[in-house]
């Protein structure tokens, strides 16, 4: 069972590794569904997590998403995505996380194929843009044909637990041709139930906790922020193993 942590900073990436994660999806702006992190975060995370900790390295996948909102991108945005993919390749990241849809809400096979070609030989995850697609069986076959290694999905529901029936069906249809990885609303309390019900071999979660601002005489520019919780990662790893 592989545990993937959605890490929203370099600190979160380190915390995920300390907690025993097998892989991270590196991004920023989790509150908006995630966007591509900056160059320093990518470089530092790849260099650090590529070093063995207790005999184990943690894989780094980088989210390639230029903005929040929908998943239908302009030529300029696709160009930005290509440049970020090339940068990730230079940094020797293990893989990237992408997904492009047409205006009709289907897999944009042409745009995805171009990004896949540029990304080679990095490994590929198709992100939760998949959950916006109505005909998931058709999309599944297209994503397999494109060469993706896995699909991150909540089964089209708000949480993976609510979408567990669809996730289980997708795993059965996939028949080990591609990994179907449940994500959304996963935590140490429900992770084993989700894995047991769906038969998933990988699981995705943020394992985040809120850091409150320090007490001071002024609250100007101070606000809570999220960071990966080492203890929660440890609890999840223990629950599924």
PEJOKA-V715884 format. One record per run of one state. SS is the DSSP state (H for helix, E for strand, C for the rest). FROM is the first residue (numbers start at 1). LEN is the number of residues. If there is no record, write none. Layout:
<<SS FROM LEN> <SS FROM LEN>>
This chain:
<<C 1 1> <E 2 6> <C 8 2> <H 10 10> <C 20 3> <E 23 4> <C 27 1> <E 28 1> <C 29 1> <H 30 3> <C 33 2> <E 35 1> <C 36 3> <H 39 11> <C 50 3> <E 53 1> <C 54 2> <E 56 1> <C 57 2> <E 59 5> <C 64 11> <H 75 16> <C 91 4> <E 95 4> <C 99 2> <E 101 1> <C 102 5> <E 107 1> <C 108 1> <H 109 11> <C 120 3> <E 123 4> <C 127 1> <H 128 5> <C 133 3> <H 136 11> <C 147 3> <E 150 4> <C 154 10> <H 164 11> <C 175 4> <E 179 5> <C 184 7> <H 191 8> <C 199 3> <E 202 4> <C 206 2> <E 208 4> <C 212 13> <E 225 4> <C 229 1> <H 230 11> <C 241 1>>
